[in-house]
Amino acid sequence: MIQQRPALYHTTGKCYVNCVAKAELWREIANNLVISEKELKKRWDSLRTQYMRYKKHGPSGSSGAQKTHRQFLQPHTKRKESTSNLTIRAPLSESESCSP
């Protein structure tokens, strides 16, 4: 049901930032599954976390890459690039080094 509603997971989509629309989508799914919205979001967070761990560590055993029904998330789980305020300098030459 979540896969059919990209506004809930597609972070670059126009509807992702619309909190009212997303709340309505969560409510709709919760009503269909007959569980609370809080429980639904908790389960979704758990599934997403499990998927990210799976992707990070890879499948265990010798069976190779296993298919998972949550693979539709793959294009939407890119890690943010980290930045640094440190500057990289070229190494000092022998004449510039501090050694005597």
Residue pairs with C-beta under 8 A, 6 or more apart in sequence:
1 29
1 32
1 33
2 8
2 9
2 29
2 44
3 72
5 25
5 29
6 13
6 15
7 13
7 15
7 16
7 18
7 21
7 22
7 25
8 16
8 22
8 25
8 26
8 44
9 16
9 48
9 73
9 76
10 16
10 76
11 76
15 21
15 22
16 22
26 37
26 40
26 41
27 37
29 40
30 36
30 37
30 39
30 40
33 40
47 70
48 70
48 73
48 77
50 70
51 68
51 70
51 73
51 77
52 77
54 68
55 74
55 77
58 65
59 65
59 66
